[in-house]
């Protein structure tokens, strides 16, 4: 699987896309198994489990692999084993972020009201901040309780989007590192909810969410 952003750049991984691709290949009978693997550019080969009802995929559970927390490997310019609650300043305003890579880089910032946060003002400025040598996906998060968060996302190369699977995974990992949620939680996005688990035994993050065909088209 390869992912091209709206600006023409290539993303290393996309949690939403891997669910959609998995549904497509099963529903269109390109595969006939309910456990498959999908190879990605930045996160390697990932294991996918399909929940099939009446011959169609309804939800998809993806083993998203281990999160990368080392500052230089995310990548950021911060040479620390983990970048947690680190200050970042944009236009005179200070935020604090936690850096996580799920095969692609994420900057998780906690705010009072993620649902109504002004993505268009702060997202593009944080995306290209000098701390992030390959730009960054930015998640703005409000923790409702230890099992539920609201999240809105500004995606690198795409801008505001309805959802981001890798961003939801990064949000859960960040929230655990900051002591804000348990290791299993629902991350609520504008496009719907994802259930994220950070398994303590294998250190892998698992994402479960729906996939639905919404339209068809042809390319000349």
Secondary structure, DSSP 8 states (H G I E B T S, - for coil): --EE-TTS-EES--HHHHHHHHHHHHHTTS---SEEEEEETTTEEEEEEEEEETTEEEEEEEEEEE-B--TTTTT-S--SS---SEEEEETTEEEEEEEEESSSEEEEEE-S-STT--HHHHHHHHHT-TT-TT--EEEEEEEEETTEEEEEEEETTTEEES--HHHHHHHHHHHHHTTSS-SEEEEEETTEEEEEEE-TTT-EEEEEEE----------
